[in-house]
Amino acid sequence: MTETTAGERNRAGEWRPQDPIKLAPINDWPPAPVKTVKWAFGFPGFLWPYNAFWLAVTLVTWIWLTPELVAMQTIEAWWVGVLLARNMALLLALFGGLHLYFYIMRAQGDEFRFTLKPFITGAKRFLFKNQVRDNMLRTLAVAVPIITAYEVLTYWMFANGFLGLFSLGDSPVVFWGWFAVMILAAPFIHSVHFYLGHRLLHVRWFYRHFHALHHRNVEVGPWSGLAMHPVEHIIYFSTIVVPWVLALHPVNALYQLHLAAFLPALSHSGYDRLKVGKRLQIDAGAHFHYLHHKYFECNYGGSLLPLDKMFGTFHDGSDAAHTSLRQRIRDRRKAMA
């Protein structure tokens, strides 16, 4: 093993953090209030910069890059085209920007990089026999239109009074209070929905027909995050259904959709964290999800909530956890024999 920053790299070029993965402090028992407050409000922390940054993107998108709601009472090509072009630009900037930063400019070198293996070329399982081009096409030509379709339907239903009917009274204080609650709840809604949808996609029939396409990416990069079968896109982005039922304002639905659209870029980056300058390091749970792509039958959710621990599929990256995973797979195969 060779030591690198906060981790170690073996002879095969695989790097892992020194410390096992830990769940967010809100899951600690007995409760650890000081630790939880630091996690939530510290810098970097749960609220800032990560979730606050995505909220800022959502607000900018809604205020300056989205047509007036009244104009969307009737579905017309011009405003659908505006949303499609805007979503294409956002994903190009984020996913393409991270790929450029990590793999073209090599701005971070191999620091915090999980593997030194290059992206796959010459393999028939990828379109154009090229992993990156395959992933880009599936993201831009499939994911973006599906994201846009969900967004179009959401605005049309809000504009025509089919959504936003959940009522807590006429008080502006209550209205905006509930708006804030939905904003704070959005990462947790995403976490639960992702876990449930992901477990469904690992049911044999769904996996074979749909999810196996995403798992062609064993070694992942930013463009791998939304490289999915269209049916998986539909399931994954259906997280917006929750604000359809509970939200009073379209921004809540847009923020929920943005979390689903944007989070996979960094969690599939192939790096444990993103360095911004000399001091700021952003951890997006990439190691948690990297282990899922590596071992398939663990870490279906994320580290925000204890769902994988509850259902016995948590892998913290340690040797002990890997031994436990292998034993669980052997026991299951014996039971099925």
JOURVEN-V505727 format. One line per field, one symbol per residue. psi: psi as a letter, one per 40 degrees, with the letter a starting at -180 (. if undefined). burial: I if it has 9 or more other C-alpha atoms within 8 Angstrom, else O. A space follows every 10 residues. Layout:
# JOURVEN-V505727
psi=???
burial=???
This chain:
# JOURVEN-V505727
psi=ihhahfaiha deehiiidhi hiiieeeihi igdddddddd eihiaddhec dddddddddd dddeehiidd eedhhidddd dddddddddd dddddddddd dddddfdebe hehdiehiih ieheeiiefh dddddddddd eddddddddd ddddddddde eeieehheae hddddddddd ddddeddddd dddddddddd eehddddddd ddddedgdhi ideddegiid ddddddeede ddddddieid dddddddddd ddddddeede idihhhaedh hhhffddddd ddddedfigd baedifdddd efehheeidd dddddddddd ddddde.
burial=OOOOOOIIII OOIIIIIOOO IOIIIOIOOO OIOOOIIIII IIOIIIIIII IIIIIOOIII IIOOIIOOIO OIIOIOOOII OIIIOIIIOO IIOIIIIIII IIOOOIOOOO OIIIIOOOIO OOOOOIIOII IIIIIIIIII OIIIIIIIOI IIOIIIIIIO OOIIOIOOOO OOOIIOOIIO OIIOOIIIII IIIIIOIIIO IIOOOIIOOI IIIIOOIOII IIIIIIIIII OIIIIIIOII OIIIIOIIOI IIIIIIIIII IIIIIIIIII IIIOIOOOOO IIOIIIIIII IIIOOOOIII IIIOIIIIOO OOIIIIIOOO IIOOIOOOOO OOOOOOO
